[in-house]
Amino acid sequence: MRAAPAAAPADAQVRASASALREQARIEVMPVAPADADAQLPRRQWLERIRARRAEGDLDSARASLERFVQTYPEARIPRDLRPLLGN
């Protein structure tokens, strides 16, 4: 009786790839913090997004985003209506 032929190297690669994909699917993706998402916007849109967060009542995210804005653009003048979020 003959032994079954050995699996071809390509078959082994496919099985390894499938296994890796299954493992990757199990990894939970971490949510992006609002300030990180806002930081991807151009300056004016970023400030508008901070205003929108404030208007929605999400003061913590608005404050965090504005603090990140100040860190990213220390030379920028903070609009008067947003200054209270900084608490200075």
N, C-alpha and C positions, 0 to 999 in steps of 0.2 A: 504494500500500500504506500502510495506516495504522500508526502507531506504537502500541505497547502502551500502554494507559492508565497514567498515573502511579500509583504506589502511594498509597493513601489514607494520611493522616497517622496514623490509628489503626494501620495495618499497620506503619508505621515505629516506632511506640511499642512495639508488641508485640515486634518484632525487637530493639529496644534493650533491652527488659526481659529478654528471653530471654538476650541476650548478657550482661547484667549478672548474671543468676542463674548462668550458667555460670561466669563469673569468680569470683563469690562462692563457688561450690562448690569451686573450686580452692584457696581460701585455707584453710590449715590452722589449726584452732582450737588455741590454746595451752592446755595443761592448767592447771587451777587448782591452786595450791600447797596442800598439806594445811592449812597454817595459815590460808590465806584461806578455805578451805571450813569449817574449824572455827569461824572468827570469825563465821559466820552463825548459829551455834547460840546458844541462851540460855546464860547463865553456867554453870549446873550441868551442862547437857549437854556444854558445851565441856570442862569439867574431866573429865567421864567419858570423853569422846573422847580426851583426852590420856592418861588412864589406860589406855584400850584400846590406843592406839598403843604405849605403853610395854610393855604385856603381850604385844603381838604382836612385840616386839623392834625396833620402828621408833623407836629412841631419837632419831635426828636429827629426825624429824617431830614427835615428842612434845616435844622440847626447843624446836623452832622455834615450835610452837603455844603452848607455855606462855610463851615470851618475848613472843609477840604478845598473849597474854592479859594479861600484866603491863603492856604498853604501852597496851592498850585500857582496862584497869581498874586503874590504879595504886593506887587506894585499897583494892583487894580484898586480903583475907588469903589467902595461898597455903596450901593444905592441906599439912600436915606431910609427907605421903607423896610429894608432888610436888616439894618443895623441892630434893631432890638433883639434879633435872634442871637447875636453874638454876646449880648449881656455885658458889654463893656461900658 
